[in-house]
Amino acid sequence: MNANKRLFTVPFSKSRGTSRWATFEPQGGEVSENWMGGTVNNDRISDALEAHDWYNGHAYGEDKNPEEYLNLEFIQNNVHNWAGGFGGSMGHMTEVPVAGFDPIFFMHHCNIDIQFAIWQGLNEKNPNNWFDHLEKEYDDDGTWNIPPGTKPTPETPLPHFTRIRRAFASTRMASKDWIPPGYSYLELQSLLDEYKTDGQFDYTKYTEDIRKQLTKLYRPLALPTVSAWHNDLLKSDIIVNVTYDRYYSPITHTNSKTRTNNGLPPTIYLFLGEKDKFDTYKGLRKFHSYLFPAPSPR
Ligand SMILES: N[C@@H](Cc1ccc(O)cc1)C(=O)O
């Protein structure tokens, strides 16, 4: 690490609530009660998302060769910083050790996960679809279990995950396939019968359908860009509010005399999609949805 780099710390250990774009108060002075309780400024997130060259292609591709596109890791970083705040502001999402304390983290990472999974689905036959440039890997700075200077390989263990839940992948290689842990995405239901030809999985049918779904969802520039509220067929502006008591778990021990909270975090299944796809969801015995853990108490 550069010795001249000024190190500063933010006293997150004192914070009891999530912050987004809170005014940054350097450590040293006392942090205010307001700071500890958490300050959320979602308007600043909208501003950050809108101010950026997000859509015009300069930063993300379009006018560049595909090899020069910003990679998914950096897109992921940007959204962290735009959600948490920077330059005189701070928030949990900006700081790696505490980013997961903001519930938005899980939405963000589910989204990164689906983008990557879609790319994987479309690149199953691409020989460069996973760790194709080992020689370009950065040396690891080192952690409590990875010696500094280690070159990560597909078989480098991911010990945190092995310890927390067996369902999680134990190596990068094992994390390549997301279906064994038990989930998939609307666009990537490779096990459905509609992708079979003579009883066999048909990769062409599958990828053609992924592309069809993406075209419909994202409407590349070649297609008329009609937003939902300018389209008579889709005249709706739906807001869904889910209100629930996060300290009450509806899953109860049915054999206990008193049906009390068994201590499990509440599980919220969100199904976003068209009504006529709903039967597809119901038929999806092999897939599970996401678990959004309860936000930290404040
Ligand atoms: N530190 C990253 C952003 C980031 C923040 C928190 C994370 O958990 C991950 C990434 C950057 O500087 O761009």
The ligand as an SDF file (V2000), in Angstrom:
LIG
                    3D

 13 13  0  0  0  0  0  0  0  0999 V2000
  -14.8020   -0.0010   -3.2930 N   0  0  0  0  0  0  0  0  0  0  0  0
  -15.4430   -0.0550   -4.5890 C   0  0  0  0  0  0  0  0  0  0  0  0
  -16.9340    0.0560   -4.4490 C   0  0  0  0  0  0  0  0  0  0  0  0
  -17.4960   -1.0150   -3.5710 C   0  0  0  0  0  0  0  0  0  0  0  0
  -18.0070   -0.7110   -2.3110 C   0  0  0  0  0  0  0  0  0  0  0  0
  -18.5160   -1.6910   -1.4930 C   0  0  0  0  0  0  0  0  0  0  0  0
  -18.5310   -3.0250   -1.9310 C   0  0  0  0  0  0  0  0  0  0  0  0
  -19.0460   -4.0100   -1.1290 O   0  0  0  0  0  0  0  0  0  0  0  0
  -18.0350   -3.3380   -3.1930 C   0  0  0  0  0  0  0  0  0  0  0  0
  -17.5270   -2.3310   -3.9890 C   0  0  0  0  0  0  0  0  0  0  0  0
  -14.8980    1.1220   -5.4530 C   0  0  0  0  0  0  0  0  0  0  0  0
  -14.1110    1.8700   -5.0090 O   0  0  0  0  0  0  0  0  0  0  0  0
  -15.2710    1.3170   -6.5710 O   0  0  0  0  0  0  0  0  0  0  0  0
  1  2  1  0
  2  3  1  0
  2 11  1  0
  3  4  1  0
  4  5  1  0
  4 10  2  0
  5  6  2  0
  6  7  1  0
  7  8  1  0
  7  9  2  0
  9 10  1  0
 11 12  2  0
 11 13  1  0
M  END
$$$$
